[in-house]
Amino acid sequence: MSDNEKINDAYQNFAEGLEEVEKEDKEKRKEVLKKGIMDLEQEFRDEIKGTHAVDARIVKLRKEADMPELIGVGDRVQKSRFKDKSKYEQFLAKEILEVGIDESRRYGGIMTFQEFCLRFVEMRPNWEAPPKEIRKALEYLAEAGLIPKLYKMKNKDNLITFKPVELHDDVKTILNVASTIGTTNVTEIVTLLGWKKERVELMLRNLSEQEMAYYDKKDDVYFFPCLKKK
């Protein structure tokens, strides 16, 4: 091994060791922050009043410690820790709406329920929210008029629309056709539904413009990211 190679190896080892120390220090800082936050909230629980208070300073520290922003709920947001269960449902609905709006953009504002549950777990790791609670929160948002009602497709999954308006009936029908394998084309829709070719082309073009579907010119198919198969 040449001297340059030895120096490079030594530098690489040093850099890796430094990164490990920084990582350990960061994790230790988070643990200190978490303990300090919990002690503070416990000592002043009457003044803070649990999840009702909005204290920007504590919220900022919680974010830095990778804790939920809800004051008084500990390191994880669990329904069992709420005396008033409706508060948990309201907070969960808020988080779901935020995640849904952000994550559904790449799918044209729509997502399947199954995909959304997976994304919510990834985006909100501190939340303990089983699918039944997520569904309940989505129904709450629909009743409040913040999102349209869930739409059940032929493949038994539910479609969530994080848009202010209901999906057009033609759009729902096309999504049903595509739900089997996540793709479709003009010929398939015309054959299955008996629609005129011009009507199908117009709808698929509109879906492409809204980024609900993407056209693969080579294979002459439209694929729907919201219906992608695992």
N, C-alpha and C positions, 0 to 999 in steps of 0.2 A: 504494500500500500504506500502510495506517495505521500509526501508531507502535506500537500494540498488536500488530499483525500482524508488524511488524519484530522486536519483542521476542520474540514467540512463536517466530518462525523462528530467531532467534539462540539462544534457549534450547534449541530442538529440536536444532540443529546441535551445540551444546555437549554436550548429553546423549548424542547419538550418538557424538561423539568420545570422551567419557569412557568409554562402554561399550566402544569399540574398544580403548582403552588398557588397560582392566581385563582384557579378553579376551586381549590380547597378553601382559600381565603374568602372567596365569594360565597361559598356554601356556608362557611362559619358565620359570616356577616348576616346571611339570611336567617340562620338559626337564632342569633342574638336579637335580630330585629323581631322575629316572631315571638320570642319569649317576652321581650320588652313591650310589644304591642298588647299581648294577651294580659300581662300584668297591669298595664295601664287601663285597659278596658275593664278588667275585673275590679280594680280599685275605685274607678269612677263610673261604675255601671249605672248608678242612679242618675248621674249628670248626663251621661251619654245616652242612656235609655235604649240600649241595644241597637236594633236595626233602624230605629226611627231617626237617629241623629245623622246629620251630614257634616262631618268634620273633615275638611279638605286636608288638614295636616296628617291625620291618622290614615285617611284613604291613600295619600301619597306614600306613606311608609308601608302600607299593606301592599301596594303595587310593587314597591322595591323588594319586598320580601316574598313576592310571588304568592300572596294570599288573596282570597276573594276580597272585593271592595266593600262588601257588606259588613259594617262594623258590628262586632259582637258575636259573629258566627264561628269563630275559630279558624282553623286551617282549611276546613272543608265545609261546604254548604250542604247541610243535611236537613231534610224535612223534619226529622225527629227532634231537632234542636230548636224548632220554632214553636212557641206556645200557641201563637195564632197561625194556623196552617194556611190561612188565606194569604198571609203575608209572603210565605214561601212561594205560593203559586203566582203571586203578582210579580215578585222578583224574578222568578224563573221565566215568566212570560216576557219580561223586559229583556232578559239575556237572550232568549230565543229569538226575539224580534231583531236584536242587534246582529246576532250571528247569522240569522237567515238573510237579512238584507245584504250583509257583506259577502257571505259565501255563495249566495245564489246569483250574484252578478255574472259570473262566468257561465252560468246556465240560462241566461236570459231572464232571471228573476224567478225561476221555478226549480224545485228539487223534489225528489221522491222522499217519502217519510223515512225509509230505511237509510238512504244516503245522508239525510239531515241528522239523524241520530248519531251516526258515525262521526260526522263533522263536528257536532256539538261536543262530543266527548273530547275530541282533539283540541278544539278551541277553548273549552272551559273545563280543563282537567280537575279543577277544585270543586266542581259541582257533582253531587251524587243525584242524578236525575234519570231514573229508569224510563224506558220508552212510554209506559202508561202515563207517567207524569208529564212527559214532553207532549204527548197527544192531548192531554187535558189542558195544558197551557196553550197549545195551538187552537184548540176549540174556544178557549177563553178569548184569544186574540180575534178569532173570527166573529164571535158574538159581540165583541167591542167594535167591530167594523174596521179593525186595523189590517186584517188580511182577509181574502176570500175564504170560503169554507173549503175544507179538504175535499179533493175529488178522487174517488176510488176508480182505479183503472182495471182493465180486464185481467192484468197479471196479479191482481189482488193487492198491489201496493197502492199507497195513497200519494197523490201529487199535491205539493204545497206551493201556493203562489204567493210570493212576497212582493206583490204588485198591488196598486190601489184598485184595480179593476178585475172583474171575473174574466177567465179565459173564454174566448169565443168558442161556441159549440163545435165549429169546424176544427179548431185547434185541438180540442179535447179528443175528437174522433181520430185525428191523425196521430196524436200521442198514444192512443190506445192501440192503433195498428203497429206503431213502432215499438211499443213496450215489450214485445216478445223477445227481440234481439237487440233493440236499441237503434235500429236503422230501418229505413224504408226508401222507396223511390216512387216516381210518378206512376209507373206501370203497375206496381203492386197496389197502390191506393185506388187507381182507376178500376182494376180488376175486382178488388174486394168490395169497394163501395159503390161502384157504378157511376161515379162522378165524372163530369166532363173533364177532359185533360186540362183545359184552360183554368178551370176552378182549382184543380190540384196544384198546378204550376204557380198560380197566384198565391195560394196559401203557403206553399213551401218557400216561395221567395220572401214572403212576409216574415216567416219564422226565421229565415236566415238573416234578414235585416235586424231582427230583434235579438239575434244571437242565441235563439233557442235551439237552432239546428245549424249544422255546417255541411256544405256540399262538397263531396269528393268527386271532382270532375272525371278522374281516371276510372273509377268504378261506377260512376253515375248513381251514387246513393247519397242520401242525407242521413247524417248520424246526429243523435241527440245526446249531448253530454249529461243531461239530467237523468238519462235512462241507461247510462253506461253499465255494462256488466262487469262484475268483479272477477 
